[in-house]
């Protein structure tokens, strides 16, 4: 299980995202966003080297974004295009933060979550499963990524070796039930600006 260090980060994750989000094709705001943390969950790297976090952040304009992130102690080769930024961690030192959809460790564990081979973990508590994260899968199993992730105006698509496509919804608000024809999904809760708990679809496999 990953160890969560309650320590300082300079700059903070939200500060990194404030400058990075406007560069994404699925960002719909204007100017510099005013972000707040709205929820999320973590996955464990079996090797214990890479931090994996699915952050949900809300903008002051009322849009909520899903931002999968990975945290590494050294740069990820060939992933310069996916670098969100670097941070100084109070315990671990310099950390490289990446858009996790372009990090093979996160993608592998996300497929494992959909198949039921991995357990979603609480975002801020050690060794605590997050039972609010729901998943389903009706395929044959052994999902593996094939090719790079592709971003578009509403989300990110990752193609699997069996020809199925995993779509991550970067702007949240869809119903939490998987759509007709989906082979799998991930959904979860987050907190809206008015304090209400909202549940929506994070990803679907077709």
C-alpha positions as CSV (number, residue, x, y, z in Angstrom):
1,X,0.0,0.0,0.0
2,X,1.2,3.5,-0.8
3,X,2.2,5.7,2.2
4,X,0.5,9.1,2.1
5,X,2.8,11.8,3.6
6,X,1.0,14.7,5.1
7,X,3.6,17.3,4.4
8,X,4.3,20.4,2.2
9,X,4.3,20.6,-1.5
10,X,5.8,23.6,-3.3
11,X,4.1,24.5,-5.5
12,X,0.9,22.8,-4.5
13,X,-1.0,20.4,-6.8
14,X,-3.7,23.0,-7.4
15,X,-1.1,25.6,-8.2
16,X,0.4,23.3,-10.8
17,X,-3.1,22.6,-12.3
18,X,-3.9,26.3,-12.4
19,X,-1.3,26.8,-15.1
20,X,-1.6,23.4,-16.8
21,X,-5.4,23.1,-17.2
22,X,-5.8,26.0,-19.7
23,X,-3.4,24.2,-22.0
24,X,-5.7,21.2,-22.4
25,X,-8.1,20.8,-25.3
26,X,-10.9,19.7,-22.9
27,X,-10.6,22.8,-20.7
28,X,-13.5,25.2,-21.3
29,X,-12.8,28.2,-19.0
30,X,-11.3,31.5,-19.9
31,X,-8.2,33.0,-18.3
32,X,-6.7,31.6,-15.1
33,X,-8.9,29.1,-13.3
34,X,-9.8,29.4,-9.6
35,X,-9.6,25.7,-8.6
36,X,-10.8,23.9,-5.5
37,X,-10.4,20.2,-4.6
38,X,-13.7,18.4,-5.1
39,X,-12.7,14.7,-4.5
40,X,-10.9,11.8,-6.0
41,X,-9.2,8.5,-5.2
42,X,-5.9,6.7,-5.4
43,X,-4.5,3.5,-6.9
44,X,-1.5,1.6,-5.7
45,X,1.5,1.0,-7.9
46,X,2.5,-2.7,-7.3
47,X,6.1,-1.7,-7.5
48,X,5.7,1.1,-4.9
49,X,7.5,3.6,-7.0
50,X,4.9,5.8,-8.6
51,X,2.1,7.7,-6.9
52,X,-1.2,7.4,-8.7
53,X,-4.1,9.8,-7.9
54,X,-7.3,10.7,-9.7
55,X,-8.1,14.3,-8.6
56,X,-11.4,15.9,-9.1
57,X,-11.2,19.7,-9.2
58,X,-13.8,22.4,-9.5
59,X,-13.4,25.7,-11.3
60,X,-15.1,28.9,-10.1
61,X,-17.1,28.9,-13.3
62,X,-18.9,25.7,-12.2
63,X,-17.1,23.1,-14.3
64,X,-15.6,20.1,-12.6
65,X,-12.6,18.2,-14.1
66,X,-11.2,14.8,-13.6
67,X,-7.4,14.9,-13.6
68,X,-5.5,11.6,-13.3
69,X,-2.0,12.3,-12.0
70,X,1.2,10.3,-11.4
71,X,4.1,11.4,-9.2
72,X,7.6,10.1,-9.9
73,X,11.0,10.6,-8.3
74,X,12.7,10.8,-11.7
75,X,11.5,12.0,-15.1
76,X,9.4,9.6,-17.3
77,X,11.3,9.0,-20.5
78,X,9.4,10.2,-23.6
79,X,6.7,11.8,-21.6
80,X,7.7,15.5,-21.8
81,X,4.4,16.3,-23.5
82,X,2.5,15.0,-20.5
83,X,4.5,16.8,-17.7
84,X,2.2,18.9,-15.5
85,X,5.1,20.3,-13.5
86,X,7.6,19.6,-10.8
87,X,7.1,20.0,-7.0
88,X,9.3,19.9,-4.0
89,X,7.9,17.3,-1.6
90,X,8.7,17.9,2.1
91,X,9.7,14.2,2.6
92,X,10.5,12.8,-0.8
93,X,12.2,15.7,-2.4
94,X,11.7,16.7,-6.0
95,X,8.7,15.0,-7.7
96,X,7.7,15.0,-11.4
97,X,3.9,15.2,-11.8
98,X,2.4,13.8,-15.1
99,X,-0.9,13.6,-16.8
100,X,-1.5,10.0,-15.7
101,X,-3.4,9.1,-18.9
102,X,0.0,9.2,-20.6
103,X,1.8,7.2,-17.9
104,X,1.8,3.4,-18.4
105,X,1.8,2.7,-14.7
106,X,-1.5,4.5,-14.2
107,X,-3.1,3.1,-17.3
108,X,-2.2,-0.5,-16.3
109,X,-3.7,0.0,-12.8
110,X,-6.8,1.7,-14.2
111,X,-7.4,-1.3,-16.4
112,X,-6.8,-3.5,-13.4
113,X,-9.4,-1.5,-11.4
114,X,-12.0,-1.9,-14.2
115,X,-11.4,-5.7,-14.3
116,X,-11.6,-6.0,-10.5
117,X,-7.9,-6.8,-10.0
118,X,-7.1,-3.6,-8.2
119,X,-8.9,-1.7,-5.3
120,X,-9.6,2.0,-5.3
121,X,-8.0,3.6,-2.3
122,X,-9.0,6.7,-0.2
123,X,-7.4,9.8,-1.5
124,X,-5.9,11.0,1.8
125,X,-5.9,8.0,4.2
126,X,-3.3,5.2,4.2
127,X,-4.4,1.6,3.6
128,X,-8.1,2.5,3.3
129,X,-10.2,1.2,0.4
130,X,-12.6,3.7,-1.2
131,X,-15.8,1.8,-1.4
132,X,-17.6,4.7,-3.1
133,X,-15.7,4.0,-6.3
134,X,-17.8,1.7,-8.4
135,X,-16.6,-0.4,-11.4
136,X,-17.8,-3.0,-13.7
137,X,-16.5,-5.2,-16.5
138,X,-18.1,-7.8,-18.8
139,X,-15.2,-8.6,-21.1
140,X,-12.8,-11.5,-21.3
141,X,-10.1,-9.9,-19.2
142,X,-6.4,-9.1,-19.5
143,X,-6.8,-5.5,-20.6
144,X,-3.6,-4.0,-21.9
145,X,-3.0,-0.6,-23.4
146,X,-2.1,-0.4,-27.1
147,X,-0.7,2.9,-28.3
148,X,-0.7,6.3,-26.7
149,X,-3.6,8.1,-25.1
150,X,-5.4,10.7,-27.3
151,X,-6.9,13.9,-25.9
152,X,-9.9,15.6,-27.6
153,X,-12.3,18.4,-26.7
154,X,-14.2,16.4,-24.1
155,X,-11.9,13.7,-22.8
156,X,-9.1,11.2,-23.3
157,X,-9.2,7.8,-25.1
158,X,-6.9,4.9,-24.5
159,X,-7.1,1.9,-26.9
160,X,-6.6,-1.6,-25.5
161,X,-4.9,-4.5,-27.3
162,X,-8.3,-6.3,-27.8
163,X,-9.6,-3.3,-29.8
164,X,-11.8,-1.8,-27.0
165,X,-11.5,1.9,-26.1
166,X,-11.4,3.3,-22.6
167,X,-12.8,6.9,-22.5
168,X,-12.1,9.1,-19.6
169,X,-14.5,12.0,-19.1
170,X,-12.5,15.0,-18.2
171,X,-15.5,17.2,-17.6
172,X,-17.8,15.6,-15.0
173,X,-21.5,15.7,-14.7
174,X,-22.7,12.6,-16.6
175,X,-25.0,10.1,-14.8
176,X,-23.0,7.5,-12.9
177,X,-24.5,4.5,-14.8
178,X,-22.5,3.1,-17.7
179,X,-24.2,3.8,-21.0
180,X,-25.8,1.1,-23.1
181,X,-23.3,-1.1,-24.8
182,X,-20.4,-0.3,-22.4
183,X,-18.2,-3.3,-21.5
184,X,-17.0,-1.6,-18.3
185,X,-17.0,1.6,-16.3
186,X,-15.6,3.5,-13.3
187,X,-17.8,6.0,-11.4
188,X,-17.5,7.9,-8.1
189,X,-18.6,10.7,-5.9
190,X,-17.3,14.3,-5.7
191,X,-18.5,17.5,-3.9
192,X,-20.1,20.3,-5.8
193,X,-19.6,23.9,-5.0
194,X,-22.8,24.1,-3.0
195,X,-21.6,21.2,-0.8
196,X,-23.8,18.5,-2.2
197,X,-22.4,15.1,-3.0
198,X,-22.6,14.3,-6.7
199,X,-22.0,10.9,-8.4
200,X,-21.0,10.7,-12.0
201,X,-19.3,8.6,-14.6
202,X,-15.5,8.8,-14.7
203,X,-14.6,6.4,-17.4
204,X,-16.3,3.9,-19.8
205,X,-15.0,1.0,-21.8
206,X,-16.4,0.2,-25.2
